[in-house]
Amino acid sequence: MAFIYQADCYCDLCGEQIKYDLEVAGKMPENPDDEHSYDSDEYPKCANDDDESDSPQHCGNHEHCFDAHTLPSGRKIGCLIGTNLTDAGIQYVKEVVDEGGELADFWRKEFNYIDFPKNVANLADFDEFLDEATGAVQEMWTDRGGFTMGKNELQSLNNLLTTFFNDKRS
């Protein structure tokens, strides 16, 4: 379960910590179970992390999130709160993934139910493309000659496809 507090979303762990900190500071509402008796600016309210959103929701504690995700660069981001998106949210994620980058790579994996178009300009797609192309050529090679490609042939194919990929990117 996620929390809404002061116009931001928080994961379970961070939301519970905020509640604890407010309780210690004497700022807990009289009846925290009655969410109609206070405003989410004063004390965290429960939110359903299965609700659809127009964009990915990460914990509002950002790099200080108890369950932060570390990107390949070392940068930390708040954990992802749910992965259900509206149609507009799916379109937004597709656009970001198409632009590339480490957050785009992270979202591509997390939102794996989205049918992303293949774009060999993105490194994540290139690895998949290289595997598929190598497999297809190996299969064709085997079907035509009755033997498999050796290590040198596979390396030559890999070099050829990498050169092609780099030419397309520039």
C-alpha angles and dihedrals in degrees: 000000000000130000135225115214130162093349095309138095123240133190121243096266096046093043091052090049091052090050091050093048091050092048091051089049090052093246098120116125118246092253111019090181090064099072091179090067096066142032124250088237087066102040135002118271125204118258129189108246089201093066117113119254136194090230138014112284118218125185112279091229086074112186090002093059112128088229098037119162117230114219121214091263090058093253113137126219131186114269118270113261107212127324103231111123135183118235088266090051092051090051090049093051091048090053093049092046090049090055090053132212136130096290089049090052090050092049092047089060096041095046094046092148089072116094100232117194114242112256115177089195086077114076093221090057092044094060090051091044091050092051092048094046093047091049092049093049091046090051092048091046091051093046092052102039106021093236137088129247116265127227093267093050091049091049091049091050091048091051092048093050092045091052090048090049094049091048090053092050095053 
